[in-house]
Amino acid sequence: MAGWPKRSGWLLGALLALVAMAGCGAKRAAPAAPAQPPAPALIVLLPDPETHVTGHIRVGNEFGSIDLTTPRASVRTTASAAPGPAVTLTDEEVTRLFGAALAALPPSPRHFTLQFKFESDALTDTSAALVPDILAAVKALPVPEVMIVGHTDTMGDRKSNVALGLKRATAVRSILEQAGLSPTLVEVTSHGEADLLVKTPDNTPEPRNRRVEITVR
């Protein structure tokens, strides 16, 4: 009997578990509601609004699939047949069917790339000419956000290139602020040589990698 108190907790737990199991066993699970078949849908492939490049999509179900690769290519889907056939809509049809939905979407982010002179934070003449376009993109948004990321080529060591990338990003921020952009809208960072636009070996001068990428959204 000396062991009884030590086991009582286990027994009590076991009894309670049996009662609970008996209670559960008396109940019947509610039958699951039958899954509703997917509603018929019209899927349309549109070009990217900024680059005007049209990608591709594959639309499929258990009966088959079809690829859409051209602007305004469309396909209807149902729960009982393979998608298809593909039909190209006119611009007027896209506007009539999706104009309200497209108008309600937030503006797509704008992307700009500015190049720098060798081993400096001075913009090339071509890139300096893009500053008004960046400001116009910012002012076109009611609540804009601007992300500036500095990059370098692989000349020099990695630590120094992180600092140089940040120096370039900060220089661009100063240019935009002097042109009227609020500092509270801008975020600045540097990737140094870690995100090369053109892959090169170490210690390779590459003008296209000496850049700042700006995203306006």
C-alpha positions as CSV (number, residue, x, y, z in Angstrom):
1,M,0.0,0.0,0.0
2,A,3.0,2.2,0.4
3,G,3.0,2.8,-3.3
4,W,-0.7,3.7,-3.6
5,P,-0.4,7.5,-3.1
6,K,2.3,7.7,-5.7
7,R,0.1,5.9,-8.2
8,S,-3.2,7.6,-7.3
9,G,-2.4,10.6,-9.5
10,W,-1.7,8.4,-12.5
11,L,-4.9,6.4,-11.8
12,L,-7.0,9.5,-11.4
13,G,-5.6,10.8,-14.6
14,A,-6.3,7.4,-16.3
15,L,-9.9,7.4,-15.0
16,L,-10.5,11.0,-16.1
17,A,-9.0,10.1,-19.5
18,L,-11.4,7.1,-19.7
19,V,-14.4,9.3,-18.8
20,A,-13.2,11.8,-21.4
21,M,-12.8,9.1,-24.0
22,A,-16.2,7.7,-23.2
23,G,-17.7,11.2,-23.6
24,C,-15.9,11.7,-26.9
25,G,-17.1,8.3,-28.1
26,A,-20.7,9.1,-27.5
27,K,-20.5,12.1,-29.9
28,R,-20.6,11.8,-33.6
29,A,-18.5,14.0,-35.8
30,A,-20.5,16.3,-37.9
31,P,-20.2,15.2,-41.6
32,A,-17.9,17.5,-43.6
33,A,-19.6,19.7,-46.0
34,P,-18.9,18.6,-49.6
35,A,-16.3,20.7,-51.3
36,Q,-17.7,23.2,-53.8
37,P,-16.3,22.9,-57.3
38,P,-14.2,25.9,-58.4
39,A,-16.3,28.6,-60.1
40,P,-15.7,29.2,-63.8
41,A,-13.0,31.9,-64.3
42,L,-11.5,34.0,-67.0
43,I,-7.7,34.4,-66.8
44,V,-5.9,37.0,-68.9
45,L,-2.1,37.6,-69.3
46,L,-1.2,41.3,-69.3
47,P,2.2,43.0,-69.9
48,D,4.1,44.5,-67.0
49,P,2.9,48.1,-66.8
50,E,6.4,49.5,-66.3
51,T,8.6,47.4,-68.6
52,H,5.8,46.4,-71.0
53,V,7.3,42.9,-71.0
54,T,4.8,40.0,-71.2
55,G,5.9,36.9,-69.3
56,H,4.1,33.6,-69.4
57,I,1.8,31.5,-67.2
58,R,0.6,27.9,-67.3
59,V,-3.1,27.4,-66.4
60,G,-4.1,23.9,-65.5
61,N,-6.3,21.6,-63.6
62,E,-6.8,17.8,-63.3
63,F,-7.9,17.6,-66.9
64,G,-5.0,19.4,-68.6
65,S,-3.1,22.7,-68.9
66,I,-2.4,25.4,-71.4
67,D,0.4,28.0,-71.7
68,L,-0.4,31.7,-72.1
69,T,2.6,33.7,-73.6
70,T,1.3,36.7,-75.5
71,P,-0.2,40.0,-74.4
72,R,-3.9,39.8,-73.6
73,A,-4.0,36.0,-74.1
74,S,-6.9,34.6,-72.1
75,V,-8.4,31.3,-71.2
76,R,-11.6,30.2,-69.4
77,T,-11.5,27.5,-66.7
78,T,-14.2,25.3,-65.4
79,A,-14.4,22.4,-62.9
80,S,-15.2,19.8,-65.5
81,A,-12.8,20.3,-68.4
82,A,-9.3,21.3,-69.3
83,P,-8.7,25.1,-69.6
84,G,-9.0,26.4,-73.1
85,P,-8.9,27.3,-75.8
86,A,-6.6,30.4,-75.6
87,V,-8.2,33.6,-77.0
88,T,-6.5,36.9,-77.4
89,L,-8.7,39.8,-76.1
90,T,-8.7,43.2,-77.6
91,D,-7.7,46.3,-75.5
92,E,-11.3,47.3,-75.5
93,E,-12.4,44.0,-74.0
94,V,-9.7,44.1,-71.3
95,T,-10.9,47.6,-70.3
96,R,-14.5,46.6,-70.3
97,L,-13.9,43.4,-68.2
98,F,-11.1,44.6,-65.9
99,G,-10.9,48.4,-66.2
100,A,-12.4,49.0,-62.7
101,A,-10.2,46.4,-61.1
102,L,-7.0,47.7,-62.8
103,A,-7.9,51.3,-61.8
104,A,-8.2,50.3,-58.2
105,L,-4.7,48.7,-58.0
106,P,-1.9,50.7,-56.4
107,P,0.7,52.2,-58.8
108,S,3.5,49.8,-59.7
109,P,6.9,50.6,-58.3
110,R,9.2,52.6,-60.5
111,H,12.9,51.5,-60.8
112,F,15.8,53.7,-61.7
113,T,19.5,52.9,-62.0
114,L,22.2,55.6,-61.8
115,Q,25.8,55.0,-62.7
116,F,28.9,56.5,-61.1
117,K,32.3,57.6,-62.2
118,F,35.2,55.3,-61.3
119,E,36.1,55.2,-57.6
120,S,33.8,58.2,-56.8
121,D,30.3,59.1,-55.7
122,A,29.8,61.5,-58.7
123,L,27.1,60.6,-61.1
124,T,27.8,60.2,-64.8
125,D,26.3,62.9,-67.0
126,T,23.7,60.5,-68.4
127,S,22.6,59.4,-64.9
128,A,22.5,63.0,-63.6
129,A,20.0,63.8,-66.4
130,L,17.6,61.2,-64.9
131,V,17.2,63.0,-61.5
132,P,14.1,65.0,-62.8
133,D,12.4,61.8,-63.8
134,I,13.0,60.3,-60.4
135,L,11.5,63.4,-58.7
136,A,8.5,63.3,-61.0
137,A,7.9,59.7,-60.1
138,V,8.0,60.6,-56.4
139,K,5.7,63.6,-56.7
140,A,3.2,61.5,-58.7
141,L,2.4,59.4,-55.6
142,P,0.2,60.6,-52.7
143,V,2.4,58.8,-50.1
144,P,5.7,57.8,-51.7
145,E,8.5,55.7,-50.4
146,V,12.0,55.8,-51.9
147,M,14.5,53.0,-51.4
148,I,18.1,53.8,-52.5
149,V,20.7,50.9,-52.6
150,G,24.3,51.5,-53.4
151,H,26.5,49.0,-55.3
152,T,30.1,48.8,-56.4
153,D,32.3,46.7,-58.7
154,T,34.9,44.3,-57.3
155,M,37.8,46.7,-57.2
156,G,39.1,47.0,-53.6
157,D,38.1,45.0,-50.6
158,R,34.6,44.1,-49.6
159,K,34.5,46.2,-46.5
160,S,35.6,49.3,-48.3
161,N,33.1,48.6,-51.1
162,V,30.2,48.5,-48.6
163,A,31.3,51.9,-47.4
164,L,31.6,53.2,-51.0
165,G,28.2,51.9,-51.9
166,L,26.7,53.6,-48.9
167,K,28.5,56.8,-49.8
168,R,27.0,56.7,-53.3
169,A,23.5,56.0,-52.0
170,T,23.8,58.9,-49.5
171,A,25.0,61.2,-52.3
172,V,21.9,60.4,-54.3
173,R,19.7,61.0,-51.3
174,S,21.3,64.4,-50.9
175,I,20.7,65.2,-54.5
176,L,17.0,64.3,-54.2
177,E,16.6,66.2,-51.0
178,Q,18.2,69.3,-52.5
179,A,15.7,68.9,-55.3
180,G,12.8,69.0,-52.8
181,L,12.4,65.4,-51.6
182,S,11.6,65.0,-47.9
183,P,14.2,63.1,-45.9
184,T,11.5,61.2,-44.1
185,L,10.5,59.4,-47.4
186,V,14.0,58.0,-48.1
187,E,15.7,54.8,-46.9
188,V,19.3,54.2,-47.8
189,T,21.5,51.1,-47.7
190,S,24.5,49.5,-49.4
191,H,25.2,46.1,-50.9
192,G,28.8,46.9,-51.7
193,E,30.1,44.3,-54.3
194,A,27.7,41.6,-53.0
195,D,25.0,42.1,-55.7
196,L,26.8,42.5,-59.0
197,L,24.8,43.5,-62.1
198,V,27.5,42.0,-64.3
199,K,29.2,39.0,-62.8
200,T,33.0,39.5,-62.8
201,P,36.1,38.1,-61.0
202,D,37.6,40.0,-58.0
203,N,39.4,43.2,-58.8
204,T,37.6,43.8,-62.1
205,P,36.6,47.4,-63.0
206,E,33.1,47.3,-64.4
207,P,31.2,50.6,-64.9
208,R,27.8,48.9,-64.9
209,N,28.4,47.5,-61.4
210,R,29.1,51.0,-60.0
211,R,25.5,52.0,-59.5
212,V,22.7,53.1,-57.3
213,E,19.3,51.4,-57.7
214,I,16.3,53.5,-56.7
215,T,12.8,52.1,-56.1
216,V,9.9,54.6,-55.9
217,R,6.6,53.1,-54.7
